[in-house]
Amino acid sequence: MKGTDQLPRLLKKVLHYQACVLTSGFLLVSLLAVGCSSTPKEPAVAGGKAVGGTDEQIFLGDTIEKNYDPNVIMKRGEAFFEKEEYAEALVEYNHFLDLHKTHVLAPYAAFKIGESHFKMAKSIDRDPEPLTKAITALERMRKDFPGSRYDAQAQQKIQECHEWLAQMHLFVGQFYYRRESYLAAAHRFEQIIKIYPDKPVAPDALYFLALSYHELGADDWAADNLTLLAEKYPTSKVAADGRSLMAKLGGKKADTVIAKESSATPFSDARPHASPSDSSDLPNIPSASSAFGALKLPSANALGQSFTACRLGAWC
């Protein structure tokens, strides 16, 4: 009887053990299935910056090899440039040049420094500093690596920078003109004619310079600039407006006087004023560029009114 009573107990223990084994196996299989089906996470990137299409391992760690290896440094710079993070790209390109000035990719790094500065320029109504830095960097690249394969691209990019700067001068000059600050506007338009006579905005600068002179009461100088506009840019979009303004001035054409000395001193508020007795001998003021001669603005006495002078080159 005792053996018979112990059989059910033994059977219960066996069944309980089998149930535990089956339960454990089921849990293990479930965990493995969940682990296999989960999507692997993207590798972490230093500083929280994910760079698409790039091996993120170049951003991880702080080893000597990664800080000095030219290929790794260049890859980081290119990755940041691709993501339009130009400030970070500049750090890498400059770091590359500091360590590997004689490397085969050194001219490329120097070119990318200038291009990064250029990309940081937003629009013509913003600070021109990125453009001036781009010009400086690209000219240094052409000097340090003469005849490189990136020389032609650098020249083209420099011309684009100058075109932007010319448009900025025109934008600021038109802003002053709308505010009826005609002398300050004239200074801006003069800068364009003097420095950028071959840029597309030069005809507009001549026309608005004539308008500014007209508003200042100096119709002779306005006529000079309109004459130059008709002669140098007859097919420009402002040529017809120039002819209309010339007709408004009575069709008067004054002979354009070209300054004899190309190094003539530009206008400043320190320029001595002509005395009344000498006013009849004042020369006509041409709208000239470095190609046409140096342009001088009229003095306060010559215009017969008071004003506050604005020095050239002031971004205000």
RODO-2510 file (C-alpha; in nm, 4 decimals, decimal comma):
residues 316
     n   res          X          Y          Z
     1     m     0,0000     0,0000     0,0000
     2     k     0,2807     0,2439     0,0784
     3     g     0,4385     0,1882    -0,2657
     4     t     0,1001     0,2460    -0,4257
     5     d     0,0487     0,5743    -0,2326
     6     q     0,3907     0,7085    -0,3312
     7     l     0,3340     0,6553    -0,7093
     8     p     0,0909     0,9463    -0,7545
     9     r     0,3275     1,1790    -0,5664
    10     l     0,6195     1,0787    -0,7862
    11     l     0,4101     1,1249    -1,0984
    12     k     0,3057     1,4719    -0,9848
    13     k     0,6676     1,5741    -0,9311
    14     v     0,7648     1,4473    -1,2784
    15     l     0,4779     1,6318    -1,4411
    16     h     0,5619     1,9508    -1,2497
    17     y     0,9273     1,9314    -1,3578
    18     q     0,8276     1,8809    -1,7232
    19     a     0,5944     2,1817    -1,7055
    20     c     0,8735     2,3996    -1,5668
    21     v     1,1111     2,2899    -1,8426
    22     l     0,8532     2,3615    -2,1122
    23     t     0,7763     2,7046    -1,9670
    24     s     1,1446     2,7990    -1,9498
    25     g     1,2012     2,6824    -2,3063
    26     f     0,9043     2,8875    -2,4308
    27     l     1,0338     3,2041    -2,2596
    28     l     1,3812     3,1527    -2,4053
    29     v     1,2444     3,1076    -2,7572
    30     s     1,0290     3,4204    -2,7197
    31     l     1,3221     3,6336    -2,6071
    32     l     1,5355     3,5115    -2,8973
    33     a     1,2582     3,5868    -3,1434
    34     v     1,2133     3,9389    -3,0107
    35     g     1,5876     4,0010    -3,0208
    36     c     1,6174     3,8824    -3,3806
    37     s     1,3200     4,0819    -3,5048
    38     s     1,4232     4,4159    -3,3499
    39     t     1,5787     4,6776    -3,5799
    40     p     1,9448     4,7456    -3,5042
    41     k     2,0121     5,0972    -3,3790
    42     e     2,2188     5,3476    -3,5681
    43     p     2,5682     5,3825    -3,4273
    44     a     2,6093     5,6876    -3,2083
    45     v     2,7880     5,9863    -3,3554
    46     a     3,0040     6,2228    -3,1558
    47     g     2,8212     6,5444    -3,0752
    48     g     2,4879     6,3955    -3,1831
    49     k     2,5615     6,4621    -3,5540
    50     a     2,4450     6,1903    -3,7909
    51     v     2,6087     6,2118    -4,1301
    52     g     2,4310     6,0223    -4,4063
    53     g     2,6313     5,8098    -4,6457
    54     t     2,9404     5,8331    -4,4273
    55     d     3,1131     5,5852    -4,2003
    56     e     3,0193     5,7262    -3,8596
    57     q     3,3195     5,5558    -3,7045
    58     i     3,5350     5,8480    -3,8195
    59     f     3,3548     6,0622    -3,5626
    60     l     3,3942     5,8202    -3,2739
    61     g     3,6802     5,8108    -3,0300
    62     d     3,9662     6,0508    -2,9790
    63     t     4,2676     5,8487    -3,0822
    64     i     4,5945     5,9890    -3,2091
    65     e     4,5460     5,8064    -3,5376
    66     k     4,2104     5,9700    -3,6046
    67     n     4,3400     6,3155    -3,5137
    68     y     4,6431     6,2907    -3,7445
    69     d     4,5415     6,0527    -4,0228
    70     p     4,4913     6,2694    -4,3383
    71     n     4,2259     6,0403    -4,4847
    72     v     4,0174     6,0432    -4,1678
    73     i     4,0441     6,4222    -4,1327
    74     m     3,9437     6,4744    -4,4966
    75     k     3,6497     6,2353    -4,4622
    76     r     3,5235     6,4303    -4,1617
    77     g     3,5520     6,7584    -4,3504
    78     e     3,3697     6,6192    -4,6521
    79     a     3,0950     6,4717    -4,4336
    80     f     3,0305     6,8045    -4,2617
    81     f     3,0359     6,9895    -4,5954
    82     e     2,7825     6,7434    -4,7379
    83     k     2,5515     6,8145    -4,4426
    84     e     2,5947     7,1933    -4,4985
    85     e     2,7642     7,2262    -4,1602
    86     y     3,0270     7,4576    -4,3036
    87     a     3,1699     7,5885    -3,9761
    88     e     3,2572     7,2324    -3,8710
    89     a     3,3904     7,1557    -4,2185
    90     l     3,6219     7,4577    -4,1949
    91     v     3,7700     7,3205    -3,8737
    92     e     3,8551     6,9909    -4,0424
    93     y     3,9957     7,1427    -4,3626
    94     n     4,2122     7,3855    -4,1671
    95     h     4,3270     7,1012    -3,9412
    96     f     4,4220     6,9053    -4,2520
    97     l     4,6341     7,1925    -4,3872
    98     d     4,7994     7,2510    -4,0500
    99     l     4,9237     6,8913    -4,0407
   100     h     4,9595     6,7936    -4,4064
   101     k     5,0593     7,1023    -4,6064
   102     t     5,2542     6,8891    -4,8583
   103     h     4,9880     6,6196    -4,8975
   104     v     4,8447     6,5555    -5,2435
   105     l     4,5034     6,6688    -5,1144
   106     a     4,6342     6,9936    -4,9642
   107     p     4,5274     7,2099    -5,2641
   108     y     4,1810     7,0546    -5,2451
   109     a     4,1537     7,1298    -4,8730
   110     a     4,2588     7,4917    -4,9372
   111     f     3,9959     7,5236    -5,2109
   112     k     3,7257     7,3766    -4,9852
   113     i     3,8084     7,6356    -4,7183
   114     g     3,7242     7,9130    -4,9633
   115     e     3,4156     7,7322    -5,0880
   116     s     3,2933     7,6774    -4,7309
   117     h     3,3191     8,0505    -4,6589
   118     f     3,1308     8,1208    -4,9824
   119     k     2,8532     7,8783    -4,8849
   120     m     2,8123     8,0607    -4,5531
   121     a     2,7045     8,3800    -4,7353
   122     k     2,3262     8,4016    -4,7149
   123     s     2,2014     8,6898    -4,9317
   124     i     2,2941     9,0393    -5,0518
   125     d     2,1283     9,2019    -4,7514
   126     r     2,3483     9,0150    -4,5030
   127     d     2,6992     9,0638    -4,3673
   128     p     2,9548     9,0464    -4,6535
   129     e     3,2269     8,9051    -4,4264
   130     p     3,1906     8,5424    -4,5513
   131     l     3,2490     8,6643    -4,9073
   132     t     3,5588     8,8635    -4,8182
   133     k     3,6933     8,5634    -4,6265
   134     a     3,6222     8,3402    -4,9259
   135     i     3,8145     8,5735    -5,1567
   136     t     4,1085     8,5836    -4,9144
   137     a     4,1141     8,2029    -4,8776
   138     l     4,0905     8,1363    -5,2504
   139     e     4,3602     8,3894    -5,3368
   140     r     4,5851     8,2314    -5,0724
   141     m     4,5151     7,8898    -5,2243
   142     r     4,6223     8,0130    -5,5694
   143     k     4,9367     8,1631    -5,4174
   144     d     5,0325     7,8609    -5,2061
   145     f     4,9504     7,6020    -5,4753
   146     p     5,0125     7,7697    -5,8126
   147     g     4,8972     7,5743    -6,1160
   148     s     4,6899     7,3262    -5,9169
   149     r     4,3946     7,1514    -6,0761
   150     y     4,1608     7,3683    -5,8675
   151     d     4,3030     7,7004    -5,9872
   152     a     4,0363     7,7600    -6,2536
   153     q     3,7568     7,6785    -6,0083
   154     a     3,9089     7,9161    -5,7563
   155     q     3,9194     8,1971    -6,0138
   156     q     3,5554     8,1416    -6,1022
   157     k     3,4534     8,1386    -5,7366
   158     i     3,6435     8,4639    -5,6739
   159     q     3,4514     8,6279    -5,9591
   160     e     3,1235     8,5073    -5,8090
   161     c     3,2224     8,6607    -5,4756
   162     h     3,2953     8,9957    -5,6399
   163     e     2,9603     8,9874    -5,8180
   164     w     2,7882     8,9330    -5,4843
   165     l     2,9779     9,2239    -5,3293
   166     a     2,8827     9,4501    -5,6209
   167     q     2,5175     9,3550    -5,5726
   168     m     2,5519     9,4315    -5,2018
   169     h     2,6839     9,7807    -5,2797
   170     l     2,3904     9,8383    -5,5152
   171     f     2,1411     9,7116    -5,2572
   172     v     2,2794     9,9419    -4,9874
   173     g     2,2957    10,2369    -5,2285
   174     q     1,9332    10,1909    -5,3311
   175     f     1,8369    10,1641    -4,9659
   176     y     2,0008    10,5022    -4,8964
   177     y     1,8392    10,6501    -5,2069
   178     r     1,4916    10,5444    -5,0932
   179     r     1,5628    10,7082    -4,7579
   180     e     1,6623    11,0274    -4,9438
   181     s     2,0194    11,0005    -4,8137
   182     y     2,1485    11,0879    -5,1583
   183     l     2,5115    11,1552    -5,0729
   184     a     2,5509    10,8222    -4,8915
   185     a     2,3785    10,6541    -5,1855
   186     a     2,6158    10,8227    -5,4311
   187     h     2,9148    10,6856    -5,2402
   188     r     2,7837    10,3303    -5,2802
   189     f     2,7155    10,3686    -5,6515
   190     e     3,0598    10,5244    -5,6980
   191     q     3,2205    10,2193    -5,5360
   192     i     3,0578     9,9924    -5,7918
   193     i     3,1712    10,2040    -6,0872
   194     k     3,5213    10,2360    -5,9472
   195     i     3,5803     9,8727    -5,8451
   196     y     3,3336     9,6685    -6,0531
   197     p     3,2888     9,8442    -6,3928
   198     d     3,2598     9,5080    -6,5699
   199     k     2,9887     9,3617    -6,3458
   200     p     2,6214     9,3394    -6,4523
   201     v     2,5177     9,5948    -6,1874
   202     a     2,7459     9,8704    -6,3243
   203     p     2,4772    10,0238    -6,5552
   204     d     2,2289    10,0381    -6,2662
   205     a     2,4931    10,2040    -6,0510
   206     l     2,5543    10,4712    -6,3161
   207     y     2,1837    10,5425    -6,3514
   208     f     2,1216    10,5672    -5,9787
   209     l     2,4332    10,7803    -5,9370
   210     a     2,2855    11,0226    -6,1915
   211     l     1,9557    11,0194    -6,0008
   212     s     2,1394    11,0929    -5,6760
   213     y     2,3250    11,3866    -5,8324
   214     h     1,9973    11,5184    -5,9726
   215     e     1,8366    11,5048    -5,6284
   216     l     2,1406    11,6846    -5,4862
   217     g     2,0947    11,9613    -5,7439
   218     a     2,4085    11,8729    -5,9433
   219     d     2,2480    11,8221    -6,2847
   220     d     2,5790    11,8693    -6,4665
   221     w     2,7246    11,5679    -6,2910
   222     a     2,3995    11,3783    -6,3508
   223     a     2,4263    11,4526    -6,7243
   224     d     2,7872    11,3313    -6,7288
   225     n     2,6886    10,9955    -6,5835
   226     l     2,3904    10,9593    -6,8169
   227     t     2,6177    11,0292    -7,1126
   228     l     2,8596    10,7626    -6,9926
   229     l     2,5677    10,5227    -6,9408
   230     a     2,4526    10,5723    -7,3010
   231     e     2,8050    10,5291    -7,4366
   232     k     2,9241    10,2299    -7,2345
   233     y     2,6010    10,0375    -7,1742
   234     p     2,3623    10,1266    -7,4617
   235     t     2,1737     9,7953    -7,4417
   236     s     2,1309     9,7812    -7,0642
   237     k     1,7871     9,7622    -6,9084
   238     v     1,8252    10,1125    -6,7604
   239     a     1,9391    10,2748    -7,0870
   240     a     1,5842    10,3883    -7,1701
   241     d     1,5387    10,5294    -6,8186
   242     g     1,8664    10,7132    -6,8614
   243     r     1,7472    10,8738    -7,1838
   244     s     1,4246    10,9787    -7,0151
   245     l     1,6160    11,1393    -6,7296
   246     m     1,8446    11,3143    -6,9766
   247     a     1,5375    11,4580    -7,1503
   248     k     1,4081    11,5720    -6,8126
   249     l     1,7341    11,7552    -6,7574
   250     g     1,6726    11,9439    -7,0828
   251     g     1,8987    11,7298    -7,2982
   252     k     2,2032    11,9031    -7,1593
   253     k     2,5214    11,7071    -7,2143
   254     a     2,8382    11,8100    -7,0425
   255     d     3,1722    11,6845    -7,1658
   256     t     3,2896    11,4013    -6,9410
   257     v     3,6044    11,5085    -6,7620
   258     i     3,8452    11,2251    -6,6877
   259     a     4,0771    11,2790    -6,3927
   260     k     4,4342    11,3136    -6,5087
   261     e     4,5764    11,1299    -6,2117
   262     s     4,4514    10,7765    -6,1620
   263     s     4,5500    10,8043    -5,7965
   264     a     4,3186    11,0987    -5,7316
   265     t     4,2078    11,1187    -5,3700
   266     p     3,8432    11,0115    -5,3218
   267     f     3,5960    11,2303    -5,1409
   268     s     3,6124    11,2542    -4,7629
   269     d     3,4725    11,4890    -4,5052
   270     a     3,8244    11,6262    -4,4547
   271     r     3,8455    11,7545    -4,8133
   272     p     3,8875    12,1342    -4,8247
   273     h     3,5938    12,3233    -4,9707
   274     a     3,6297    12,5568    -5,2626
   275     s     3,5983    12,9275    -5,1908
   276     p     3,3140    13,1246    -5,3569
   277     s     3,5659    13,2986    -5,5806
   278     d     3,6886    12,9651    -5,7130
   279     s     3,3469    12,8091    -5,7619
   280     s     3,3387    12,8976    -6,1319
   281     d     3,6551    12,6955    -6,1872
   282     l     3,5260    12,3737    -6,0301
   283     p     3,5650    12,0847    -6,2744
   284     n     3,2778    11,8652    -6,3824
   285     i     3,2731    11,5399    -6,1861
   286     p     3,2661    11,2286    -6,4063
   287     s     3,1055    10,8961    -6,3186
   288     a     3,4269    10,7117    -6,3792
   289     s     3,5719    10,3798    -6,2768
   290     s     3,9226    10,2528    -6,2590
   291     a     3,8824    10,2006    -6,6332
   292     f     3,7394    10,5480    -6,6982
   293     g     3,9203    10,7608    -6,4375
   294     a     3,8792    10,8404    -6,0696
   295     l     3,5434    10,9819    -5,9623
   296     k     3,5152    11,2644    -5,7106
   297     l     3,1986    11,3717    -5,5361
   298     p     3,1070    11,7407    -5,5118
   299     s     3,1788    11,9366    -5,1974
   300     a     2,9123    12,0834    -4,9742
   301     n     2,9812    12,4392    -5,0944
   302     a     2,9643    12,3319    -5,4576
   303     l     2,6197    12,1817    -5,3988
   304     g     2,5055    12,4788    -5,1954
   305     q     2,3696    12,2707    -4,9102
   306     s     2,4854    12,1048    -4,5902
   307     f     2,5128    11,7297    -4,5430
   308     t     2,6827    11,4635    -4,3388
   309     a     2,9572    11,2876    -4,5292
   310     c     2,9691    10,9089    -4,5386
   311     r     3,3121    10,7521    -4,5797
   312     l     3,3630    10,4913    -4,8486
   313     g     3,3490    10,1287    -4,7555
   314     a     3,1263    10,1681    -4,4489
   315     w     2,8706     9,8887    -4,4239
   316     c     2,5980    10,0765    -4,2416
***
